Amino acid sequence: MGRNRDFLALTKPRVILMVLVTTSVGFYLGSQGPTDWLRLFQTLLGTALAAAGTIALNQYLEREVDARMERTRRRPLPQGRLQPAEALRFGVAITAAGILLLLSVGPLASLVTAATVGLYLFAYTPLKRCSSLCLVVGAAAGALPPVTGWVAARGDFGIGVWVLFGILFLWQLPHTLAIASLYQEDYARGGIRLLPASRTGADAQALAGCLALIVVGLLPTQIGLTGQVYLVGALTLGVGLLGCGVLQALSPSLGAARRLLFASLLYLPMLLILMTLDKA
């Protein structure tokens, strides 16, 4: 049982849950007509396997970094509860299984997922140790799951899916920068460079993300994807998030970073719920 728990820990189930939520919303918004439940199940299963494998492979690649950081040193690989070769085999197997399963849904869904895996493992992961540009690359990878859901349902791309991508991309800027501010010393021990060279630059980026998110967050209604209830809700949520970003920029502190992080954690699920309930 202990080893099973360790393999499960390699996949970060809470992160997988969020990936599946955004994928489901993309599928629902991209669907034309009644929801194809079997297709949705296949999409979610394939996405879950690919995401779980990618996260396991990321922990394999960063096992030495994780051992130097307080927040990650108790993970299975740094503590030796699993061997690196085991994690590598496990990660490759379930990632490949997920991508292959998505082929039965459609080539575009499989292609987008494969691109997500490649971007996360071979661009974002190595960049974390040499440049704060990793934030942008990681945000792009994290914004692709709803694209997978959309193309799985519809079989093609459209303006709606790029709006969804933009919302997820911009949301990750203040969210990730708030986390990086809270764990700045720990990331420094691990050699992780999520924050720009200056603290002012980090706060400015977070604030810019909040501002842009207000505009992009209103686009689903403007393109006919959602209704007026969503519009009002998105504006309210966006202004609230922006307020926390302004406070962090004007008076940086751990407390302000925590407020920004909490606001970002509230913003996204509430926005997705509004999208789902007020689909046009």
VOBA-1610 file (N, C-alpha, C; in pm, whole numbers, padded with zeros to 5 digits, always signed):
BEGIN
Met+00082-00121+00000Met+00000+00000+00000Met+00086+00126+00000Gly+00199+00120+00074Gly+00286+00237+00080Gly+00341+00275-00056Arg+00384+00175-00134Arg+00438+00203-00267Arg+00329+00257-00359Asn+00209+00203-00346Asn+00100+00255-00428Asn+00074+00402-00398Arg+00079+00439-00270Arg+00061+00579-00232Arg+00173+00667-00289Asp+00294+00611-00292Asp+00406+00688-00346Asp+00392+00709-00496Phe+00350+00607-00567Phe+00328+00625-00712Phe+00215+00725-00736Leu+00112+00719-00652Leu+00003+00816-00664Leu+00053+00957-00636Ala+00140+00971-00536Ala+00196+01102-00503Ala+00276+01160-00619Leu+00338+01074-00699Leu+00414+01121-00816Leu+00325+01197-00914Thr+00196+01167-00913Thr+00106+01225-01013Thr+00036+01352-00966Lys+00050+01389-00839Lys-00015+01509-00783Lys-00165+01511-00817Pro-00245+01428-00751Pro-00387+01416-00785Pro-00464+01548-00786Arg-00431+01641-00696Arg-00504+01768-00695Arg-00480+01849-00821Val-00358+01841-00873Val-00329+01910-00999Val-00405+01843-01114Ile-00408+01709-01113Ile-00482+01635-01216Ile-00629+01673-01214Leu-00685+01689-01095Leu-00826+01727-01084Leu-00852+01860-01153Met-00763+01958-01131Met-00781+02088-01194Met-00767+02078-01346Val-00674+01996-01392Val-00658+01974-01536Val-00787+01916-01596Leu-00846+01820-01525Leu-00968+01757-01575Leu-01086+01853-01574Val-01091+01942-01475Val-01199+02042-01472Val-01190+02134-01593Thr-01071+02185-01622Thr-01057+02277-01736Thr-01080+02203-01868Thr-01039+02077-01875Thr-01064+01998-01996Thr-01213+01977-02016Ser-01284+01949-01907Ser-01430+01928-01914Ser-01502+02053-01962Val-01460+02168-01910Val-01522+02294-01951Val-01496+02319-02099Gly-01373+02294-02144Gly-01344+02310-02286Gly-01429+02218-02371Phe-01448+02094-02326Phe-01530+01997-02400Phe-01675+02044-02406Tyr-01729+02087-02293Tyr-01869+02130-02287Tyr-01894+02253-02374Leu-01804+02351-02365Leu-01823+02473-02443Leu-01803+02447-02592Gly-01718+02350-02624Gly-01695+02318-02765Gly-01801+02227-02825Ser-01883+02164-02740Ser-01985+02071-02790Ser-02097+02145-02862Gln-02138+02087-02973Gln-02253+02139-03048Gln-02363+02032-03040Gly-02468+02064-02967Gly-02572+01964-02945Gly-02550+01894-02813Pro-02618+01780-02790Pro-02607+01707-02663Pro-02464+01659-02638Thr-02429+01652-02511Thr-02295+01607-02472Thr-02277+01459-02504Asp-02168+01426-02571Asp-02134+01287-02598Asp-02056+01234-02476Trp-02126+01166-02386Trp-02067+01128-02259Trp-01954+01027-02273Leu-01967+00934-02367Leu-01860+00836-02388Leu-01733+00906-02438Arg-01751+00998-02530Arg-01637+01073-02583Arg-01572+01158-02473Leu-01656+01217-02388Leu-01603+01295-02276Leu-01524+01206-02181Phe-01577+01088-02151Phe-01506+00996-02061Phe-01370+00957-02120Gln-01367+00924-02248Gln-01240+00887-02313Gln-01142+01003-02310Thr-01194+01123-02332Thr-01109+01242-02330Thr-01049+01265-02193Leu-01133+01254-02091Leu-01085+01278-01954Leu-00987+01169-01909Leu-01015+01044-01945Leu-00924+00936-01907Leu-00788+00953-01974Gly-00789+00980-02104Gly-00664+01001-02176Gly-00587+01120-02122Thr-00659+01229-02094Thr-00594+01348-02041Thr-00537+01322-01902Ala-00613+01251-01819Ala-00565+01220-01683Ala-00438+01137-01687Leu-00434+01036-01774Leu-00315+00952-01784Leu-00194+01032-01833Ala-00215+01112-01937Ala-00105+01191-01992Ala-00055+01294-01892Ala-00147+01360-01823Ala-00108+01461-01725Ala-00036+01397-01606Ala-00089+01283-01559Ala-00026+01214-01447Ala+00115+01169-01482Gly+00131+01115-01601Gly+00263+01071-01645Gly+00360+01186-01661Thr+00311+01299-01713Thr+00396+01416-01731Thr+00445+01469-01597Ile+00355+01474-01499Ile+00394+01522-01366Ile+00495+01426-01301Ala+00474+01296-01320Ala+00569+01198-01266Ala+00706+01215-01331Leu+00708+01237-01462Leu+00835+01257-01532Leu+00902+01387-01489Asn+00821+01488-01462Asn+00877+01614-01412Asn+00945+01592-01277Gln+00882+01513-01190Gln+00945+01484-01061Gln+01073+01401-01079Tyr+01073+01313-01179Tyr+01195+01237-01209Tyr+01307+01333-01251Leu+01276+01428-01340Leu+01377+01521-01390Leu+01426+01617-01282Glu+01339+01648-01186Glu+01373+01748-01085Glu+01401+01687-00947Arg+01432+01560-00943Arg+01448+01494-00813Arg+01561+01555-00731Glu+01669+01598-00794Glu+01779+01658-00719Glu+01742+01797-00670Val+01670+01871-00753Val+01622+02003-00713Val+01525+01990-00596Asp+01433+01895-00607Asp+01334+01874-00500Asp+01401+01841-00367Ala+01512+01771-00371Ala+01580+01732-00247Ala+01637+01853-00174Arg+01660+01964-00245Arg+01717+02084-00182Arg+01611+02179-00128Met+01485+02155-00161Met+01379+02248-00124Met+01293+02192-00011Glu+01261+02276+00085Glu+01184+02232+00201Glu+01047+02180+00162Arg+00981+02247+00068Arg+00844+02211+00033Arg+00835+02083-00050Thr+00948+02035-00103Thr+00944+01918-00191Thr+01035+01803-00146Arg+01114+01825-00043Arg+01214+01723-00007Arg+01154+01594+00047Arg+01024+01597+00085Arg+00960+01475+00137Arg+00890+01394+00028Arg+00905+01433-00095Arg+00844+01357-00204Arg+00912+01220-00217Pro+00847+01125-00283Pro+00899+00988-00288Pro+01040+00973-00344Leu+01074+01048-00447Leu+01208+01033-00507Leu+01318+01093-00420Pro+01305+01217-00370Pro+01411+01269-00283Pro+01433+01185-00159Gln+01327+01125-00106Gln+01342+01044+00015Gln+01381+00899-00013Gly+01390+00862-00141Gly+01433+00729-00176Gly+01327+00621-00161Arg+01202+00661-00144Arg+01095+00561-00131Arg+01065+00495-00265Leu+01097+00565-00374Leu+01090+00509-00508Leu+01224+00534-00576Gln+01264+00444-00665Gln+01388+00461-00738Gln+01362+00541-00867Pro+01459+00622-00912Pro+01439+00701-01033Pro+01395+00619-01154Ala+01453+00500-01171Ala+01416+00417-01287Ala+01269+00376-01281Glu+01219+00353-01161Glu+01077+00317-01146Glu+00988+00434-01187Ala+01024+00552-01142Ala+00945+00671-01175Ala+00950+00697-01325Leu+01066+00677-01386Leu+01080+00699-01530Leu+00992+00603-01608Arg+00998+00475-01576Arg+00915+00376-01647Arg+00766+00404-01628Phe+00729+00435-01505Phe+00589+00465-01473Phe+00540+00586-01552Gly+00620+00694-01551Gly+00580+00816-01620Gly+00568+00799-01770Val+00667+00732-01830Val+00664+00710-01976Val+00544+00625-02015Ala+00518+00520-01936Ala+00410+00426-01970Ala+00274+00493-01969Ile+00242+00567-01862Ile+00107+00622-01855Ile+00092+00747-01943Thr+00202+00818-01967Thr+00194+00931-02062Thr+00163+00879-02201Ala+00236+00777-02243Ala+00213+00719-02376Ala+00073+00660-02386Ala+00027+00595-02279Ala-00108+00537-02280Ala-00213+00646-02297Gly-00194+00758-02230Gly-00290+00867-02242Gly-00296+00926-02381Ile-00179+00950-02441Ile-00174+01007-02576Ile-00235+00911-02678Leu-00204+00781-02663Leu-00261+00681-02755Leu-00412+00669-02739Leu-00460+00674-02615Leu-00604+00668-02592Leu-00675+00786-02657Leu-00613+00902-02653Leu-00674+01021-02712Leu-00680+01013-02865Leu-00599+00925-02923Leu-00609+00904-03068Leu-00746+00848-03105Ser-00806+00771-03014Ser-00938+00716-03041Ser-01045+00825-03035Val-01014+00935-02969Val-01104+01049-02964Val-01089+01134-03090Gly-00965+01154-03131Gly-00937+01233-03250Gly-00791+01272-03254Pro-00734+01285-03373Pro-00591+01318-03384Pro-00556+01454-03325Leu-00648+01551-03334Leu-00617+01683-03280Leu-00605+01680-03129Ala-00694+01607-03063Ala-00687+01596-02917Ala-00555+01531-02874Ser-00515+01428-02945Ser-00389+01360-02914Ser-00270+01452-02942Leu-00277+01528-03051Leu-00167+01618-03088Leu-00151+01731-02987Val-00262+01790-02945Val-00254+01898-02847Val-00197+01847-02715Thr-00238+01728-02675Thr-00187+01671-02550Thr-00039+01639-02561Ala+00003+01585-02675Ala+00146+01557-02696Ala+00227+01687-02692Ala+00172+01794-02749Ala+00239+01924-02746Ala+00250+01976-02603Thr+00146+01953-02525Thr+00148+01994-02384Thr+00259+01922-02309Val+00267+01792-02330Val+00371+01711-02265Val+00510+01761-02304Gly+00532+01781-02433Gly+00662+01825-02481Gly+00699+01963-02428Leu+00603+02055-02429Leu+00628+02191-02381Leu+00662+02190-02232Tyr+00591+02110-02156Tyr+00612+02108-02011Tyr+00746+02043-01974Leu+00776+01930-02035Leu+00895+01855-01995Leu+01024+01907-02057Phe+01017+01951-02182Phe+01140+01983-02255Phe+01164+02132-02275Ala+01069+02215-02231Ala+01090+02360-02236Ala+01075+02420-02097Tyr+00958+02403-02036Tyr+00934+02462-01904Tyr+01028+02408-01797Thr+01040+02277-01788Thr+01120+02217-01680Thr+01266+02261-01684Pro+01337+02253-01798Pro+01476+02300-01797Pro+01490+02451-01782Leu+01392+02529-01835Leu+01399+02675-01824Leu+01388+02723-01680Lys+01322+02645-01595Lys+01303+02686-01455Lys+01436+02711-01385Arg+01542+02649-01434Arg+01671+02664-01367Arg+01762+02767-01432Cys+01713+02832-01538Cys+01801+02929-01603Cys+01735+03061-01641Ser+01603+03069-01641Ser+01540+03194-01684Ser+01398+03206-01631Ser+01359+03328-01594Ser+01222+03352-01549Ser+01123+03345-01665Leu+01174+03332-01789Leu+01085+03312-01903Leu+01009+03180-01892Cys+01055+03094-01803Cys+00985+02967-01780Cys+00840+02992-01740Leu+00815+03106-01678Leu+00678+03139-01635Leu+00583+03145-01754Val+00629+03207-01863Val+00546+03220-01983Val+00526+03083-02049Val+00633+03007-02057Val+00624+02874-02119Val+00534+02782-02036Gly+00550+02786-01905Gly+00466+02704-01819Gly+00320+02743-01826Ala+00294+02874-01839Ala+00156+02921-01850Ala+00093+02872-01980Ala+00172+02867-02086Ala+00120+02816-02214Ala+00085+02669-02203Ala+00174+02591-02141Ala+00145+02448-02124Ala+00022+02426-02036Gly+00010+02506-01931Gly-00103+02492-01841Gly-00235+02537-01899Ala-00229+02614-02007Ala-00352+02665-02070Ala-00404+02574-02180Leu-00334+02465-02209Leu-00373+02378-02321Leu-00480+02273-02290Pro-00497+02227-02164Pro-00601+02127-02139Pro-00741+02163-02189Pro-00792+02288-02173Pro-00923+02318-02229Pro-00924+02313-02381Val-00808+02334-02443Val-00797+02321-02589Val-00817+02175-02628Thr-00756+02084-02550Thr-00777+01941-02574Thr-00925+01907-02565Gly-00992+01956-02460Gly-01135+01929-02445Gly-01217+01983-02562Trp-01187+02104-02604Trp-01261+02167-02714Trp-01248+02088-02844Val-01122+02057-02883Val-01102+01987-03010Val-01152+01844-03004Ala-01154+01784-02883Ala-01210+01649-02869Ala-01359+01651-02897Ala-01427+01759-02856Ala-01572+01769-02876Ala-01608+01812-03017Arg-01530+01905-03072Arg-01569+01969-03198Arg-01491+01919-03318Gly-01368+01874-03294Gly-01287+01824-03404Gly-01210+01930-03479Asp-01220+02057-03435Asp-01143+02164-03499Asp-01122+02277-03399Phe-01043+02375-03441Phe-01017+02492-03357Phe-01117+02602-03394Gly-01125+02702-03311Gly-01213+02815-03336Gly-01176+02928-03242Ile-01234+03044-03263Ile-01198+03159-03180Ile-01227+03134-03033Gly-01334+03058-03004Gly-01371+03031-02866Gly-01261+02960-02789Val-01195+02865-02853Val-01093+02788-02782Val-00970+02873-02753Trp-00942+02970-02839Trp-00827+03056-02814Trp-00858+03158-02704Val-00984+03196-02691Val-01023+03280-02578Val-01005+03202-02447Leu-01049+03076-02445Leu-01028+02992-02327Leu-00878+02979-02295Phe-00800+02956-02397Phe-00655+02946-02379Phe-00600+03075-02318Gly-00645+03189-02370Gly-00597+03318-02321Gly-00631+03339-02174Ile-00752+03302-02135Ile-00792+03318-01996Ile-00705+03233-01904Leu-00687+03105-01939Leu-00603+03016-01856Leu-00458+03063-01854Phe-00410+03112-01966Phe-00270+03160-01974Phe-00250+03281-01882Leu-00337+03380-01895Leu-00321+03503-01816Leu-00343+03477-01667Trp-00436+03388-01634Trp-00463+03357-01493Trp-00339+03304-01424Gln-00259+03227-01495Gln-00143+03165-01433Gln-00034+03264-01396Leu-00033+03382-01458Leu+00073+03479-01426Leu+00062+03528-01282Pro-00049+03590-01238Pro-00055+03629-01097Pro-00056+03510-01002His-00118+03400-01043His-00124+03282-00957His+00015+03227-00928Thr+00094+03207-01032Thr+00228+03149-01015Thr+00323+03246-00948Leu+00312+03375-00983Leu+00401+03474-00921Leu+00372+03489-00772Ala+00246+03474-00734Ala+00213+03479-00591Ala+00277+03361-00518Ile+00270+03242-00577Ile+00334+03124-00517Ile+00485+03144-00508Ala+00544+03195-00616Ala+00689+03217-00619Ala+00732+03319-00514Ser+00648+03419-00488Ser+00680+03519-00386Ser+00676+03457-00246Leu+00580+03369-00224Leu+00566+03305-00093Leu+00682+03210-00064Tyr+00732+03145-00168Tyr+00838+03044-00151Tyr+00970+03089-00214Gln+00994+03219-00214Gln+01111+03273-00282Gln+01242+03213-00232Glu+01258+03204-00101Glu+01382+03150-00046Glu+01397+03002-00078Asp+01289+02929-00072Asp+01293+02786-00100Asp+01329+02762-00247Tyr+01268+02840-00337Tyr+01302+02827-00479Tyr+01448+02862-00504Ala+01500+02961-00432Ala+01640+02999-00447Ala+01732+02884-00408Arg+01696+02811-00301Arg+01777+02695-00260Arg+01779+02588-00368Gly+01668+02574-00439Gly+01660+02474-00543Gly+01710+02521-00679Gly+01747+02650-00687Gly+01795+02703-00814Gly+01684+02727-00915Ile+01560+02743-00866Ile+01445+02767-00952Ile+01428+02917-00972Arg+01417+02960-01099Arg+01410+03103-01129Arg+01273+03140-01187Leu+01172+03131-01104Leu+01039+03171-01148Leu+01021+03322-01145Leu+01086+03389-01050Leu+01070+03533-01036Leu+01171+03608-01123Pro+01130+03722-01181Pro+01225+03808-01252Pro+01334+03856-01156Ala+01437+03920-01213Ala+01551+03964-01131Ala+01509+04062-01022Ser+01414+04149-01051Ser+01369+04246-00952Ser+01230+04211-00900Arg+01207+04239-00772Arg+01076+04215-00713Arg+00971+04305-00778Thr+01014+04427-00813Thr+00922+04520-00880Thr+00873+04463-01011Gly+00965+04399-01084Gly+00928+04338-01212Gly+00826+04227-01194Ala+00841+04148-01089Ala+00747+04039-01062Ala+00608+04094-01031Asp+00603+04197-00946Asp+00474+04256-00910Asp+00409+04322-01031Ala+00491+04383-01117Ala+00438+04447-01238Ala+00380+04342-01333Gln+00447+04229-01345Gln+00396+04121-01431Gln+00264+04066-01379Ala+00256+04047-01247Ala+00133+03997-01188Ala+00019+04095-01211Leu+00048+04224-01194Leu-00053+04328-01214Leu-00097+04334-01359Ala-00001+04323-01451Ala-00034+04323-01594Ala-00123+04204-01629Gly-00093+04088-01570Gly-00176+03971-01593Gly-00318+03992-01545Cys-00333+04054-01428Cys-00467+04081-01374Cys-00544+04178-01464Leu-00478+04282-01512Leu-00542+04380-01600Leu-00587+04315-01730Ala-00496+04239-01792Ala-00529+04174-01919Ala-00642+04072-01900Leu-00645+04010-01783Leu-00746+03908-01757Leu-00886+03967-01751Ile-00898+04092-01706Ile-01029+04157-01706Ile-01083+04166-01848Val-00996+04209-01940Val-01038+04228-02080Val-01068+04094-02146Val-00973+04000-02137Val-00990+03871-02204Val-01102+03791-02138Gly-01120+03809-02007Gly-01226+03738-01937Gly-01365+03776-01982Leu-01380+03892-02044Leu-01511+03936-02094Leu-01539+03887-02236Leu-01437+03839-02305Leu-01452+03802-02446Leu-01550+03687-02472Pro-01563+03586-02383Pro-01659+03480-02413Pro-01799+03531-02445Thr-01844+03635-02375Thr-01975+03692-02406Thr-01972+03768-02538Gln-01863+03839-02562Gln-01853+03920-02685Gln-01853+03834-02811Ile-01803+03711-02801Ile-01800+03625-02920Ile-01919+03529-02923Gly-02012+03545-02828Gly-02133+03464-02829Gly-02121+03328-02764Leu-02016+03309-02686Leu-01997+03179-02621Leu-02076+03170-02491Thr-02089+03282-02421Thr-02162+03287-02295Thr-02258+03405-02295Gly-02342+03412-02191Gly-02443+03516-02183Gly-02405+03631-02090Gln-02504+03714-02056Gln-02481+03835-01979Gln-02451+03805-01831Val-02506+03697-01779Val-02477+03662-01639Val-02328+03636-01623Tyr-02272+03563-01717Tyr-02127+03539-01714Tyr-02051+03671-01721Leu-02094+03761-01807Leu-02025+03889-01827Leu-02014+03966-01696Val-02125+03977-01624Val-02125+04049-01497Val-02036+03977-01395Gly-02048+03845-01389Gly-01968+03769-01295Gly-01819+03778-01325Ala-01783+03769-01453Ala-01642+03776-01492Ala-01583+03912-01458Leu-01662+04018-01480Leu-01614+04153-01448Leu-01592+04167-01298Thr-01685+04118-01220Thr-01674+04126-01074Thr-01551+04050-01024Leu-01535+03927-01072Leu-01420+03847-01031Leu-01288+03911-01076Gly-01288+03964-01196Gly-01167+04027-01249Gly-01126+04149-01170Val-01223+04232-01131Val-01193+04351-01052Val-01141+04311-00915Gly-01198+04208-00856Gly-01151+04161-00727Gly-01007+04112-00732Leu-00975+04034-00836Leu-00838+03985-00853Leu-00742+04102-00877Leu-00787+04198-00959Leu-00703+04315-00986Leu-00674+04392-00858Gly-00775+04405-00773Gly-00753+04476-00647Gly-00643+04412-00564Cys-00642+04279-00559Cys-00536+04209-00486Cys-00401+04228-00553Gly-00400+04233-00686Gly-00276+04258-00758Gly-00222+04397-00732Val-00312+04495-00724Val-00271+04633-00694Val-00210+04643-00555Leu-00275+04578-00457Leu-00223+04579-00320Leu-00084+04516-00313Gln-00063+04409-00387Gln+00068+04344-00388Gln+00173+04433-00453Ala+00133+04505-00559Ala+00228+04593-00628Ala+00263+04716-00544Leu+00164+04772-00474Leu+00187+04894-00396Leu+00260+04867-00265Ser+00227+04753-00204Ser+00287+04721-00074Ser+00319+04572-00066Pro+00428+04530-00132Pro+00461+04387-00137Pro+00486+04329+00002Ser+00427+04214+00028Ser+00447+04146+00155Ser+00398+04003+00140Leu+00432+03919+00235Leu+00384+03781+00231Leu+00231+03778+00245Gly+00177+03867+00326Gly+00033+03873+00342Gly-00037+03911+00213Ala+00019+04008+00142Ala-00039+04050+00014Ala-00029+03939-00090Ala+00084+03866-00088Ala+00100+03755-00182Ala-00001+03644-00153Arg-00026+03619-00023Arg-00126+03518+00014Arg-00265+03560-00032Arg-00297+03687-00018Arg-00429+03735-00063Arg-00443+03719-00214Leu-00335+03751-00287Leu-00339+03736-00433Leu-00355+03590-00472Leu-00283+03502-00402Leu-00295+03359-00431Leu-00437+03310-00402Phe-00492+03350-00288Phe-00628+03308-00253Phe-00729+03361-00357Ala-00711+03485-00399Ala-00802+03544-00497Ala-00794+03469-00629Ser-00673+03428-00668Ser-00658+03354-00794Ser-00722+03216-00784Leu-00711+03154-00666Leu-00773+03022-00646Leu-00925+03030-00644Leu-00978+03145-00607Leu-01123+03166-00610Leu-01169+03202-00751Tyr-01088+03282-00819Tyr-01126+03336-00950Tyr-01155+03226-01052Leu-01060+03136-01070Leu-01073+03042-01183Leu-01191+02947-01169Pro-01209+02876-01058Pro-01325+02787-01051Pro-01458+02861-01063Met-01466+02980-01003Met-01590+03057-01014Met-01616+03097-01159Leu-01512+03136-01230Leu-01527+03175-01370Leu-01571+03057-01455Leu-01512+02941-01431Leu-01548+02822-01508Leu-01691+02778-01480Ile-01734+02792-01355Ile-01873+02760-01320Ile-01967+02853-01396Leu-01935+02981-01398Leu-02018+03077-01470Leu-02024+03045-01619Met-01911+03008-01677Met-01909+02969-01819Met-02002+02853-01845Thr-01994+02755-01758Thr-02073+02633-01777Thr-02223+02660-01762Leu-02260+02737-01661Leu-02401+02764-01633Leu-02462+02861-01732Asp-02380+02947-01791Asp-02435+03052-01880Asp-02384+03037-02023Lys-02365+02911-02065Lys-02328+02888-02204Lys-02439+02937-02297Ala-02401+03011-02398Ala-02501+03070-02487Ala-02561+02963-02576
//
